[in-house]
Amino acid sequence: MRKILQIILRQFTVAILKKYQPEIVGIAGSVGKTSAKEAIFSVLSLAHNCRRNIKSYNNEIGLPLTIIGVETAGRSLLGWLKVFGHASRLLISKDEKYPEILILEMGADKLGDIEYLVKMAPPKIGVLTAIAESHLQVFKDLKGVLKEKEMIVTDLPREGVAILNADDENVMSLKDKLRARVITFGFAENTDVKAGDISFSGLEQDFCETQYEWDCKTWGTSLKVSYAGSFVPVFLPHTFGKQNVYSALAAFAVGVAHKINLVDIAEGLKQYRAPKGRMNLIAGLKHTLIIDDTYNSSPVAVKAALAAMKSIILPEGRRKIVVLGDMLELGEKSSEAHREIGFKIAEESFDYLFAVGKESKATADAAVEAGMNANNADRVKYFEDSEKAGVSLQNHILPGDLILVKGSQGMRMENIVKEIMAEPEKAKELLVRQTGEWEKR
């Protein structure tokens, strides 16, 4: 049934794209795809009618649904007939409101996924965010991951534009193989679109009744972006970390490809909101601040989140608490990867570690082995599930604490954030996986 559905959706998709001829911006990579998609949308939608994937519609079913402009019908035959009817109407008559630009995140869970999506919806601009150790059970190693993702740029036409992460050597290994124009982004010296002067900063609110700093400012990321000798200041509200800076830089590069003024690009990024669960800053109980990075996890992403947290300077006496769930789908490298993270946390002198899940026992053990509990036997805590961890964390936190929460989807670490956020009634607005389907799991 799924295969038949896939064939029908592909036929509709190809026909719709042929009729409407929208420009396609395709985004692939191991991490940062969704954040880049949202940042690019915030820039291009200033002057164009744009559409991007909703939810996680980035596969052989979701991508066609995005292009058609409908949501999935699930198991409903009648619902799918309505989807086909909507697609048919797009072909029979002209929809004057059909998007000029489609910003499409393209995901890969198995071999050949990116090739399938690129052939179905060929990008004019291809963005390759990063290559990391994800889905190693399928792709085996980084070379396998690169081979799968690279078609987002290697298949571009000569008149296309390839947007490459200059700080990723695997991504940059493709540069000389490409027919398309290349624009690089990152922090490296000879990068086209380059970031500098990154800081964690807060904009003062108009009115504040509390003595606690976390409550009195809109926190986010300040930086400067340079291109072709020009500089522009940028502020990304409610989010922090290099991951979101990379997304903003990718959006700058796409804006440059569209010949948009740098000041206008920066203005568009004021509307950028990091996707739920991607380094979002959320007010916590007891005047704390939560870095919510619960959407998913991998070794590279955890290290990036830890680096971001380390860079934030707190007043003396304030604490940094790291709450980590399992990094799933790492195959035979899982134990080694989790231990490496435990050593890293101890090395960086974070105040407390809450490790959650079967695989994260290795993280906790490594942190203890590295001496994190040497002066205080309470600094490393281990829990089998997120529910127990959330209750313990709520009792543990103190005013002024900074709390990072991260883990793979299957660990449901967003439940911990919900347990300690100041306004749990905003969970559906701020947190990932708050739909009925997920809540039943």
KOLDO-727666 format. One line per 10 residues: number of its first residue (from 1); their letters; for each residue y, z, x of N, C-alpha, C. Coordinates in steps of 0.05 Angstrom, whole numbers, plus 5000, padded with zeros to 4 digits. Atoms other than C-alpha are relative to their C-alpha. Example, Ala and Ser with C-alpha at 12.3 -4.5 7.8 and 13.67 -1.06 7.14 Angstrom:
BEGIN
1 = as = 4976 5000 5018 4910 5156 5246 5024 5000 5018; 4976 4999 4984 4979 5143 5273 5022 5014 4985
This chain:
BEGIN
1 = mrkilqiilr = 4976 5000 5017 5000 5000 5000 5025 5000 5017; 4976 4999 4982 5049 5019 5056 5004 4973 5014; 4997 5025 4986 5034 4955 5093 5012 4978 4982; 4989 5020 5019 5047 4912 5031 5030 5005 4995; 4972 4992 5004 5112 4951 5019 5017 4991 5024; 4985 5007 4976 5133 4940 5091 5005 4970 5001; 4996 5030 4999 5122 4864 5086 5021 4991 4980; 4980 5007 5020 5162 4859 5021 5028 5008 5009; 4974 4991 4991 5219 4900 5049 5011 4983 5023; 4991 5017 4978 5221 4858 5112 5010 4974 4990
11 = qftvailkky = 4991 5026 5011 5226 4794 5072 5027 5002 4987; 4973 4996 5012 5284 4821 5031 5021 5004 5021; 4981 4993 4979 5318 4848 5094 5009 4975 5014; 4993 5025 4986 5315 4782 5131 5017 4982 4983; 4985 5017 5018 5341 4744 5071 5028 5010 4995; 4974 4988 5005 5398 4792 5058 5018 4997 5025; 4985 5003 4975 5420 4791 5131 5009 4971 5005; 4994 5029 4997 5418 4715 5132 5023 4992 4981; 4979 5007 5019 5462 4712 5070 5027 5012 5007; 4975 4985 4997 5514 4765 5087 5011 5000 5029
21 = qpeivgiags = 4992 5002 4972 5515 4758 5163 5017 5023 5010; 4985 4978 4989 5539 4828 5178 4995 5003 5030; 5005 4993 4971 5549 4849 5251 4982 5024 5001; 5019 4977 4997 5493 4896 5272 5005 5013 5027; 5000 4983 4976 5503 4952 5321 4974 5016 5000; 5026 4986 4999 5434 4976 5341 5000 5022 5021; 5000 4977 4982 5422 5043 5374 4971 5010 5004; 5026 4990 4994 5359 5066 5409 5002 5019 5024; 5001 4981 4978 5339 5120 5459 4983 5024 4993; 5016 4976 5004 5300 5184 5467 5015 5023 4987
31 = vgktsakeai = 4983 4979 5011 5357 5230 5449 5028 4988 4994; 4972 5007 5005 5427 5224 5419 5005 4977 4982; 4996 5024 5017 5415 5165 5372 5016 5006 4975; 4986 4994 5025 5438 5199 5308 5029 5008 5005; 4972 4992 4994 5499 5231 5340 5017 4976 5008; 4986 5025 4993 5518 5164 5371 5007 4983 4976; 4996 5015 5025 5510 5130 5304 5024 5011 4984; 4978 4988 5015 5557 5180 5270 5026 4996 5014; 4975 5004 4985 5608 5175 5326 5010 4971 4998; 4993 5028 5002 5607 5099 5324 5010 4994 4972
41 = fsvlslahnc = 4991 5004 5027 5614 5100 5249 5029 5010 4996; 4974 4988 5003 5675 5145 5253 5022 4983 5013; 4981 5017 4987 5709 5095 5300 5002 4973 4985; 4999 5027 5012 5690 5028 5268 5009 5000 4971; 4993 4999 5029 5701 5051 5196 5030 5003 4996; 4971 4999 5003 5775 5059 5211 5011 4974 4990; 4989 5027 5006 5785 4984 5204 4980 4982 4987; 5021 5017 5011 5719 4958 5176 4984 5014 4979; 5018 4990 5020 5673 4966 5117 4972 5003 5014; 5024 4995 4984 5613 4998 5152 4979 5016 4984
51 = rrniksynne = 5021 4984 5011 5546 5027 5133 4982 5008 5023; 5020 4991 4980 5498 5069 5175 4976 5012 4986; 5023 4987 5011 5429 5098 5164 5007 5027 4988; 4999 4973 5010 5425 5158 5119 4974 5014 5007; 5023 4984 4994 5377 5215 5132 4987 4990 5026; 5014 5010 4976 5323 5191 5181 4989 4972 4994; 5008 5028 5007 5320 5119 5155 5002 4982 5024; 4997 5016 4976 5307 5089 5223 4974 4986 5008; 5026 5013 4994 5236 5060 5217 4996 4974 4984; 5006 5025 5013 5202 4999 5187 5004 5001 4970
61 = iglpltiigv = 4994 4997 5028 5213 5027 5117 5030 5007 4996; 4973 4989 5003 5279 5065 5125 5022 4980 5007; 4979 5019 4992 5317 5010 5161 5005 4979 4979; 4994 5018 5022 5307 4958 5106 5014 5013 4976; 4987 4986 5022 5327 5010 5054 5030 5003 5006; 4971 4998 4992 5392 5021 5093 5014 4973 4996; 4988 5027 5002 5405 4946 5095 5003 4992 4971; 4999 5006 5029 5390 4939 5021 5021 5018 4987; 4980 4981 5011 5433 5001 5007 4988 5018 4978; 5013 4982 5019 5383 5045 4969 4984 5021 5014
71 = etagrsllgw = 5017 4980 4989 5342 5107 4979 4971 4995 4993; 5028 5004 5004 5267 5111 4982 4991 5008 4971; 5011 4994 5026 5227 5112 4917 4976 5018 5002; 5023 4982 4997 5173 5155 4946 4974 4988 4990; 5026 5009 5011 5108 5148 4907 5003 4987 4973; 4995 5011 5027 5141 5119 4845 4999 4969 5000; 5002 5029 5002 5119 5048 4829 5025 4989 4986; 4977 5008 5014 5176 5042 4779 5025 5001 5018; 4978 4997 4981 5224 5066 4832 5002 4977 5020; 5001 5023 4981 5202 5012 4881 5007 4974 4986
81 = lkvfghasrl = 4992 5024 5015 5210 4959 4827 5030 4999 4997; 4971 4999 5001 5282 4982 4820 5012 4993 5027; 4991 5007 4974 5291 4977 4895 4999 4970 5004; 5003 5029 4997 5264 4906 4894 5021 4985 4982; 4980 5011 5019 5310 4891 4834 5027 5000 5013; 4973 4998 4987 5371 4915 4873 5002 4979 5022; 5000 5020 4978 5352 4872 4933 5002 4972 4989; 5000 5026 5012 5341 4812 4888 5028 4993 4990; 4973 5005 5010 5410 4820 4857 5019 4994 5023; 4984 5006 4976 5441 4820 4927 4997 4971 5008
91 = liskdekype = 5005 5027 4992 5409 4753 4939 5009 4980 4979; 4994 5018 5022 5422 4722 4871 5031 4996 4997; 4971 5001 5003 5496 4740 4867 5013 5011 5026; 4986 4992 4976 5549 4755 4919 5013 5027 4996; 4987 4974 5001 5567 4828 4931 5023 5001 5019; 4976 5001 4983 5638 4827 4956 5004 5025 5016; 4997 4975 4986 5632 4899 4979 4978 5005 5020; 5022 4996 4980 5572 4888 5024 5013 5005 5027; 4987 4992 4974 5587 4919 5093 5003 4977 5019; 4995 5019 4978 5618 4878 5149 4983 5007 5024
101 = ililemgadk = 5015 4991 4977 5582 4921 5200 4978 5020 4992; 5023 4981 5004 5514 4956 5198 4995 5014 5026; 5004 4984 4976 5507 5013 5248 4972 5013 4996; 5028 4994 5006 5432 5021 5253 4986 5015 5024; 5017 4985 4982 5394 5075 5290 4972 4989 4998; 5027 5011 5000 5326 5048 5310 4981 5018 5015; 5019 4981 4988 5269 5097 5322 4974 4988 5007; 5027 5010 4992 5201 5090 5354 4981 5024 5002; 5021 4981 4999 5140 5132 5340 4974 4989 5011; 5024 5013 4989 5089 5081 5364 5008 4975 5014
111 = lgdieylvkm = 4995 5024 4984 5084 5021 5409 5008 4976 4982; 4992 5024 5014 5121 4960 5384 5021 5005 4978; 4981 4994 5022 5168 4996 5335 5027 4987 5005; 4974 5011 4995 5233 4975 5369 5000 4970 4999; 5002 5029 5001 5211 4904 5377 4999 4990 4971; 5002 5007 5028 5193 4901 5303 5028 5001 4987; 4974 4996 5013 5261 4928 5282 5021 4981 5010; 4980 5018 4988 5302 4886 5331 4996 4971 4990; 5006 5027 5010 5267 4822 5308 5008 4997 4971; 4993 5001 5028 5279 4840 5236 5031 5000 4996
121 = appkigvlta = 4971 4997 5003 5352 4860 5245 5013 4998 5028; 4990 5004 4973 5379 4830 5310 5028 5011 5005; 4973 4989 4995 5438 4870 5339 5017 4980 5015; 4980 5014 4983 5501 4838 5367 5009 5019 5022; 4994 4979 4980 5517 4904 5402 4976 5019 5001; 5022 4982 4997 5460 4946 5430 5008 5024 5016; 4993 4975 4986 5468 5019 5451 4974 5014 5008; 5023 4985 4990 5416 5053 5495 5010 5027 5010; 4988 4974 4995 5431 5127 5496 4988 5014 5025; 5013 4986 4977 5380 5157 5545 4970 4996 4997
131 = iaeshlqvfk = 5030 5001 5000 5306 5156 5565 4991 5027 5009; 5009 4973 4994 5271 5223 5563 4971 5003 4992; 5029 4994 5005 5203 5255 5557 4996 5008 4971; 5006 4995 5028 5192 5248 5482 4978 4981 4992; 5024 5016 5009 5130 5223 5445 4982 4992 5022; 5016 5007 4977 5092 5225 5510 4970 4996 4992; 5027 5005 5009 5027 5228 5470 4995 4971 4994; 5001 5029 5006 5042 5156 5451 5007 4983 5024; 4989 5017 4979 5083 5128 5509 4991 5008 5029; 5013 4992 4975 5047 5167 5565 5020 5011 5021
141 = dlkgvlkeke = 4981 4991 4980 5106 5171 5614 5027 4986 4996; 4972 5010 5003 5180 5153 5624 5000 4969 5001; 5001 5029 4999 5162 5081 5642 4991 4989 4973; 5009 5009 5026 5126 5075 5576 5022 5003 4979; 4978 4996 5018 5185 5104 5539 5021 4978 5004; 4980 5021 4994 5233 5055 5574 4991 4973 4990; 5011 5026 5008 5188 4996 5560 5003 4996 4970; 4997 5002 5029 5190 5012 5486 5029 4998 4991; 4973 4999 5010 5264 5026 5479 5018 4977 5010; 4981 5019 4987 5293 4972 5525 5007 4976 4984
151 = mivtdlpreg = 4995 5025 5015 5289 4915 5475 5026 5001 4984; 4974 4997 5015 5351 4943 5440 5022 4986 5016; 4980 5014 4984 5390 4912 5499 4989 4974 5013; 5011 5023 4987 5343 4863 5532 4998 4975 4982; 5002 5022 5019 5338 4821 5469 5027 4990 4989; 4973 5008 5009 5413 4815 5459 5006 4971 5008; 4992 5027 4993 5443 4745 5458 5021 5001 5022; 4981 5002 4978 5489 4722 5514 5028 5009 4991; 4974 4993 5011 5550 4733 5469 5000 5029 4990; 5001 4973 5009 5527 4804 5453 5011 5020 5021
161 = vailnadden = 4990 4980 4982 5547 4870 5485 4979 5023 5002; 5019 4978 4995 5500 4921 5517 5016 5025 5009; 4987 4975 4994 5525 4993 5517 4980 5018 5014; 5020 4986 4984 5489 5032 5572 5010 5027 5011; 4994 4974 4989 5488 5105 5593 4999 4998 5030; 4999 5003 4971 5511 5102 5665 4987 5022 5016; 5011 4977 4987 5483 5170 5681 4970 5002 4999; 5029 5001 5003 5411 5152 5664 4989 4977 5017; 5009 5020 4981 5378 5116 5721 4979 4981 4988; 5019 5017 5013 5323 5089 5676 5015 4979 4983
171 = vmslkdklra = 4983 5019 5016 5375 5058 5629 5013 4980 5018; 4985 5018 4982 5415 5030 5687 4982 4981 5015; 5018 5018 4986 5353 4998 5717 4998 4973 4985; 5001 5025 5016 5359 4946 5661 5025 4982 5004; 4974 5013 5000 5431 4926 5677 4999 4971 5010; 5001 5027 4988 5415 4866 5721 4982 4981 4986; 5019 5017 5014 5363 4840 5673 5013 4988 4974; 4989 5006 5027 5411 4831 5614 5017 4974 5001; 4983 5023 5004 5443 4767 5589 5027 5007 4989; 4975 4993 5014 5496 4803 5548 5019 5014 5019
181 = rvitfgfaen = 4979 4985 4986 5561 4833 5572 4992 5030 5000; 5007 4972 4998 5551 4905 5595 5025 5018 5002; 4980 4979 4998 5596 4965 5583 4985 5026 5004; 5014 4975 4994 5574 5031 5614 5018 5023 4991; 4986 4976 5007 5592 5101 5592 4987 5024 5013; 5012 4977 4988 5583 5169 5623 5020 5015 5018; 4984 4984 4983 5609 5213 5679 5001 4989 5029; 5002 5011 4973 5590 5173 5741 5026 4986 5009; 4974 5009 4989 5646 5148 5787 5008 4972 4991; 4993 5028 5007 5643 5074 5772 4994 4992 4972
191 = tdvkagdisf = 5006 5005 5028 5631 5080 5698 5023 4987 4986; 4978 5013 5014 5671 5036 5651 5015 5019 4982; 4988 4980 5018 5683 5088 5597 4991 5028 5010; 5007 4976 4985 5686 5155 5633 5013 5025 4988; 4990 4974 5011 5693 5227 5610 5008 5019 5023; 4992 4979 4981 5728 5283 5648 5014 5023 4986; 4985 4976 5009 5760 5351 5640 4988 5011 4974; 5013 4989 5025 5709 5375 5588 5002 5030 5000; 4998 4971 5002 5720 5445 5562 4994 5008 4971; 5005 4987 5026 5699 5490 5505 5027 5012 4992
201 = sgleqdfcet = 4974 4991 5007 5763 5503 5467 5003 5005 4970; 4995 4994 5028 5791 5529 5402 5028 4994 4991; 4974 5005 5012 5848 5506 5358 5006 5023 4982; 4992 4977 5017 5886 5563 5326 5001 4993 4971; 4997 5003 5029 5879 5570 5251 5026 5011 4991; 4974 4991 5010 5940 5581 5208 5001 5030 4994; 5000 4972 5009 5919 5650 5185 4973 5013 5007; 5024 4986 4993 5869 5700 5211 5004 5030 4998; 4998 4972 5005 5857 5772 5191 4984 5018 5019; 5019 4985 4983 5806 5792 5243 5008 5001 5029
211 = qyewdcktwg = 4994 4998 4971 5810 5815 5315 4981 4983 5017; 5021 5013 4985 5749 5774 5334 5007 4970 5004; 4991 5027 4993 5764 5708 5370 4984 4979 4987; 5017 5021 5012 5705 5670 5342 5010 4993 4972; 4992 5004 5028 5735 5678 5272 5027 4987 4997; 4972 5007 5002 5806 5656 5289 5007 4972 5010; 4994 5027 4990 5799 5586 5317 4979 4980 4990; 5020 5022 5004 5766 5519 5302 4990 4993 5028; 5011 5004 4973 5720 5513 5362 4988 4972 5002; 5011 5027 4995 5698 5448 5393 5003 4992 5029
221 = tslkvsyags = 5000 5011 4973 5700 5403 5454 5025 4984 5005; 4976 5016 4991 5763 5379 5490 4991 4984 5025; 5005 5017 4977 5759 5322 5540 5021 4979 5003; 4984 5024 4996 5795 5263 5570 4981 4976 5004; 5016 5025 4997 5767 5192 5566 5018 4979 5014; 4985 5021 4986 5788 5137 5614 4986 4974 4997; 5011 5027 5000 5779 5062 5610 5021 4981 5011; 4983 5020 4988 5810 5007 5652 5027 5011 5008; 4976 4988 4989 5861 5054 5683 5016 5016 4980; 4986 4985 5020 5883 5086 5617 4984 5026 4993
231 = fvpvflphtf = 5012 4975 5008 5870 5158 5594 5009 5008 4972; 4993 4990 5026 5868 5190 5526 4986 5027 4995; 5012 4974 5006 5856 5263 5504 4984 4998 4974; 5018 5001 5024 5800 5275 5453 4992 5029 4993; 5011 4975 5009 5780 5335 5411 4978 4995 4980; 5023 5003 5018 5711 5338 5378 4996 5027 4986; 5002 4974 5013 5713 5395 5326 4972 5008 4992; 5025 4988 5010 5655 5441 5308 4975 4992 5015; 5024 5007 4985 5610 5418 5363 5006 5003 5030; 4997 4997 4972 5598 5427 5437 4976 4989 5015
241 = gkqnvysala = 5022 5009 4983 5557 5401 5495 5003 4971 5008; 4998 5027 4989 5550 5339 5537 4987 4980 4981; 5014 5019 5018 5503 5309 5485 5020 4987 4981; 4980 5011 5018 5561 5300 5436 5022 4985 5014; 4981 5016 4984 5607 5277 5491 4989 4973 5005; 5012 5026 4996 5558 5222 5507 5002 4983 4975; 4998 5015 5025 5558 5202 5434 5029 4990 4996; 4973 5009 5002 5634 5200 5434 5006 4977 5020; 4996 5021 4981 5633 5158 5497 4987 4974 4991; 5012 5024 5011 5584 5109 5466 5017 4988 4979
251 = afavgvahki = 4982 5011 5021 5631 5103 5407 5025 4988 5012; 4978 5012 4986 5689 5091 5455 4993 4972 5011; 5008 5026 4989 5649 5035 5488 4997 4979 4979; 5002 5019 5023 5634 5003 5421 5028 4993 4991; 4973 5005 5008 5707 5010 5403 5014 4981 5020; 4990 5019 4979 5726 4976 5469 4989 4972 4996; 5012 5026 5005 5678 4920 5453 5013 4986 4976; 4986 5010 5024 5716 4912 5387 5030 4997 5006; 4971 5001 4992 5783 4914 5425 5017 5018 4984; 4984 4980 5014 5806 4976 5389 5016 5017 5021
261 = nlvdiaeglk = 4983 4984 4982 5863 5015 5421 4988 5027 5005; 5013 4974 4993 5840 5078 5458 5011 5023 4983; 4989 4979 5017 5888 5122 5418 4988 5000 4972; 5012 5002 5027 5860 5096 5353 4971 5009 5000; 5028 4991 4997 5789 5108 5378 4999 5031 5000; 4999 4971 4999 5807 5180 5394 5007 5012 4973; 4992 4991 5027 5839 5187 5325 4975 4999 4982; 5024 5002 5017 5775 5162 5292 4980 5022 5006; 5020 4979 4993 5733 5213 5330 5008 5027 4990; 4993 4975 5013 5772 5269 5298 4984 5004 4974
271 = qyrapkgrmn = 5016 4999 5025 5731 5251 5236 4970 5003 5006; 5029 4998 4992 5666 5255 5275 4990 5028 4995; 5014 4975 5003 5619 5310 5255 4972 4996 5010; 5027 5003 4989 5557 5319 5295 4980 5004 4977; 5020 4997 5021 5495 5311 5252 4990 5029 4999; 5010 4973 5004 5465 5375 5224 4979 5006 5021; 5020 4991 4981 5426 5414 5276 5003 4988 5027; 4996 5011 4974 5456 5379 5336 5025 5013 5013; 4979 4985 4986 5498 5429 5375 5024 5006 4982; 4978 4993 5018 5539 5448 5314 5008 5029 5003
281 = liaglkhtli = 4989 4973 4998 5583 5510 5317 5003 5012 4973; 5000 4988 5026 5571 5556 5258 5006 5030 5002; 4993 4972 5000 5601 5624 5243 4975 5017 4993; 5023 4982 5004 5549 5680 5248 5007 5027 4989; 4996 4972 5009 5540 5749 5220 5013 5017 5022; 4989 4980 4981 5577 5807 5253 5020 4987 5020; 4979 5013 4983 5632 5760 5281 4987 4988 5025; 5013 5015 4978 5584 5720 5324 5004 4970 4996; 4998 5029 5002 5582 5645 5338 4973 4989 5006; 5026 5013 4996 5519 5603 5331 5003 4972 5009
291 = iddtynsspv = 5003 5028 4993 5504 5539 5368 4974 4991 4988; 5023 5009 5015 5457 5506 5319 4990 4973 5011; 5012 5024 4988 5413 5455 5356 4971 4998 4991; 5027 4996 5011 5353 5460 5310 4987 4974 4990; 5012 5025 5011 5342 5387 5291 4973 4993 5013; 5025 5007 4985 5290 5374 5345 5003 5010 5028; 4998 4989 4972 5274 5391 5417 4982 4984 5019; 5015 5012 4978 5250 5363 5483 5010 5014 5025; 4991 4987 4975 5254 5387 5555 5029 4992 5008; 4973 5009 4992 5316 5345 5570 5021 5012 4981
301 = avkaalaamk = 4980 4989 5019 5351 5367 5506 5004 5030 5003; 4998 4971 4996 5336 5441 5518 5017 5005 5025; 4985 4996 4976 5363 5436 5589 5030 4994 4996; 4972 5007 5006 5426 5402 5563 5014 5022 4984; 4989 4979 5017 5436 5456 5510 5005 5025 5017; 4996 4977 4983 5427 5511 5562 5024 4996 5019; 4978 5006 4983 5476 5477 5609 5027 5003 4985; 4975 4997 5016 5528 5474 5553 5006 5029 4995; 4996 4972 5006 5518 5547 5536 5009 5015 5026; 4992 4988 4974 5523 5567 5610 5029 4995 5006
311 = siilpegrrk = 4973 5008 4993 5590 5531 5616 5021 5016 4984; 4981 4985 5017 5622 5574 5562 5004 5028 5013; 4993 4974 4987 5658 5634 5594 5007 5020 4978; 4995 4979 5019 5655 5697 5552 5014 5024 5013; 4988 4976 4989 5696 5760 5560 4979 5020 5009; 5020 4981 4990 5662 5816 5597 4989 5017 4978; 5014 4984 5020 5611 5853 5555 4989 4984 4977; 5012 5017 5021 5597 5794 5508 4974 4988 5010; 5027 5008 4993 5526 5768 5507 4993 4972 4991; 5011 5026 5006 5491 5701 5508 4970 5003 4993
321 = ivvlgdmlel = 5028 4997 5009 5426 5699 5468 4988 4973 4995; 5014 5025 5003 5378 5641 5473 4975 5003 4983; 5023 4998 5019 5329 5630 5415 4987 4972 5000; 5014 5026 4997 5278 5575 5430 4973 5000 4987; 5026 5005 5011 5220 5548 5390 4985 4979 5016; 5016 5020 4986 5164 5503 5413 5012 4973 5002; 4994 5029 4997 5178 5434 5441 4973 4986 4995; 5025 5012 5008 5124 5394 5406 4996 4972 5011; 5007 5028 4992 5089 5327 5422 5004 4995 5029; 4998 5004 4972 5089 5338 5497 4973 4995 5014
331 = geksseahre = 5026 5005 4990 5015 5329 5505 4991 5019 5022; 5011 4983 4978 4983 5355 5569 5021 5012 5017; 4978 4989 4985 5051 5369 5599 5014 5023 4987; 4987 4980 5016 5068 5420 5546 5003 5027 5014; 4999 4974 4988 5051 5484 5583 5019 5000 5024; 4982 5002 4977 5086 5462 5647 5029 4998 4992; 4972 5004 5009 5148 5440 5609 5012 5026 4989; 4991 4975 5012 5153 5506 5571 5005 5021 5022; 4996 4981 4978 5144 5547 5635 5026 4993 5015; 4976 5008 4986 5199 5507 5669 5025 5010 4986
341 = igfkiaeesf = 4977 4991 5015 5247 5525 5613 5003 5031 5003; 4999 4971 4996 5229 5599 5620 5012 5008 5027; 4989 4995 4974 5244 5598 5694 5030 4994 5000; 4972 5008 5002 5310 5562 5679 5017 5021 4987; 4984 4979 5015 5333 5615 5629 5004 5024 5018; 4998 4977 4982 5318 5671 5679 5020 4994 5023; 4983 5008 4978 5353 5633 5735 5030 5000 4992; 4972 5003 5009 5416 5622 5694 5012 5026 4989; 4991 4973 5007 5421 5696 5676 5011 5003 4972; 4993 4995 5028 5425 5691 5601 4991 5028 4993
351 = dylfavgkes = 5004 4972 5005 5425 5759 5569 4973 5006 4986; 5024 4996 5014 5367 5752 5521 4986 4974 4993; 5016 5023 5008 5310 5704 5505 4982 5008 4977; 5019 4997 5022 5276 5701 5437 4983 4974 5000; 5018 5023 4999 5216 5654 5445 4982 5000 4975; 5014 5002 5026 5182 5629 5381 4979 4979 5001; 5021 5020 5003 5115 5595 5372 4979 5001 5022; 5023 4998 4982 5048 5586 5407 5007 4989 5028; 4994 5012 4974 5073 5539 5462 5022 5015 5015; 4978 4985 4987 5135 5582 5475 4992 5026 5013
361 = katadaavea = 5011 4976 4985 5091 5640 5498 5002 4994 5030; 4998 5007 4972 5091 5602 5564 5029 5003 5010; 4972 4996 4993 5168 5603 5563 5006 5029 5005; 4995 4971 4997 5170 5678 5552 4987 5011 5025; 5015 4990 4976 5117 5691 5605 5013 4992 5026; 4987 5009 4976 5153 5649 5656 5026 5015 5005; 4975 4986 4997 5220 5684 5643 4994 5028 5011; 5008 4973 4990 5186 5752 5653 4991 4998 5029; 5010 5004 4973 5151 5726 5715 5022 4996 5020; 4977 5006 4983 5218 5704 5743 5019 5025 5002
371 = gmnannadrv = 4985 4976 4997 5245 5775 5735 5020 5006 4979; 4979 4996 5020 5286 5770 5671 4998 5028 4988; 5003 4973 5011 5257 5837 5647 5002 5022 5020; 5002 4981 4978 5265 5871 5714 5017 5026 4994; 4983 4977 5004 5323 5916 5694 5001 5009 4971; 4999 4994 5029 5314 5915 5618 4975 4987 4987; 5025 5011 5011 5245 5907 5587 5003 4988 4973; 4995 5010 5027 5277 5886 5522 5013 4972 5000; 4985 5025 4999 5310 5821 5547 4984 4976 4991; 5017 5023 5008 5251 5775 5532 4983 5009 4976
381 = kyfedsekag = 5015 4993 5024 5222 5777 5462 4984 4976 4991; 5017 5022 5009 5164 5735 5435 4991 5004 4971; 5008 4999 5029 5148 5718 5362 4982 4976 4994; 5018 5022 5007 5094 5676 5331 5013 4980 4981; 4987 5019 5019 5139 5646 5277 5030 5007 4997; 4971 4998 5002 5212 5636 5260 5009 5022 4980; 4993 4979 5019 5212 5685 5201 5003 5027 5013; 5000 4975 4986 5195 5745 5244 5023 5001 5020; 4978 5001 4980 5244 5722 5298 5027 5003 4987; 4974 4998 5014 5301 5715 5248 5007 5028 4992
391 = vslqnhilpg = 4995 4973 5008 5294 5785 5221 5007 5018 5024; 4995 4984 4976 5291 5815 5291 5027 4993 5012; 4975 5008 4989 5350 5774 5314 5024 5011 4984; 4978 4989 5017 5393 5796 5255 5006 5029 5007; 4996 4972 4993 5382 5868 5275 5011 5004 5028; 4994 4998 4972 5395 5853 5348 5029 4992 5007; 4974 5011 4992 5461 5815 5348 5023 5020 4997; 4977 4983 5001 5528 5849 5361 5025 4982 4999; 4975 5016 5002 5601 5826 5349 5007 4987 5027; 4992 5015 4976 5623 5773 5399 4977 4985 5013
401 = dlilvkgsqg = 5022 5014 4989 5553 5747 5414 5002 4970 4996; 5004 5029 5002 5541 5673 5427 4971 4994 4999; 5029 5003 5005 5473 5650 5401 4993 4971 4998; 5011 5027 5001 5437 5585 5416 4973 5001 4986; 5026 5001 5014 5381 5567 5368 4990 4971 5002; 5011 5028 4996 5336 5506 5384 4970 5000 4998; 5029 5004 5001 5266 5480 5372 4993 4974 4986; 5009 5025 5013 5225 5421 5348 4999 5003 4970; 4999 4999 5030 5225 5402 5274 4979 5018 4988; 5022 4985 5012 5157 5433 5260 5003 5030 5002
411 = mrmenivkei = 4996 4971 4996 5182 5501 5283 5019 5012 4979; 4982 4991 5022 5234 5505 5226 5020 5021 5010; 4982 4980 4988 5284 5541 5271 5026 5003 4984; 4976 4997 5017 5339 5527 5220 4998 5024 4982; 5004 4976 5016 5309 5585 5181 5012 5025 5014; 4988 4978 4985 5332 5631 5237 5031 4999 4998; 4971 5003 5003 5403 5603 5233 5009 5009 4972; 4994 4991 5027 5402 5614 5158 5000 5030 4998; 5003 4971 5001 5382 5686 5170 5025 5014 5012; 4979 4986 4986 5441 5701 5215 5028 4987 4996
421 = maepekakel = 4974 5012 5004 5497 5654 5191 5017 5017 4981; 4982 4983 5015 5558 5687 5161 5001 4992 4970; 4998 5010 5028 5557 5643 5098 4974 4985 4993; 5025 5014 5006 5484 5628 5080 5001 4983 4975; 4997 5017 5023 5508 5598 5015 5008 4972 5007; 4993 5027 4990 5532 5539 5057 4977 4987 5015; 5023 5010 4985 5462 5527 5085 4995 4970 4994; 5006 5028 5007 5452 5461 5047 5021 4982 5012; 4978 5016 4989 5519 5436 5072 4999 4998 5031; 4997 4998 4971 5511 5457 5145 4973 4997 5015
431 = lvrqtgewek = 5026 4999 4986 5436 5461 5162 4982 4976 4994; 5020 5022 5004 5380 5410 5170 4978 5011 4982; 5025 4995 5015 5319 5406 5125 5004 5021 4978; 4994 4982 5022 5349 5441 5064 4993 4988 4973; 5008 5012 5025 5321 5393 5012 4975 5013 4989; 5024 4988 5013 5267 5413 4962 4974 4993 5015; 5024 5009 4986 5215 5373 5001 4994 5018 5024; 5004 4984 4977 5226 5413 5064 4997 5029 4993; 5001 4971 5008 5236 5480 5029 4972 5008 4990; 5028 4994 5010 5165 5474 5000 4981 5003 5023
441 = r = 5018 4999 4977 5135 5468 5070 4998 5027 5013
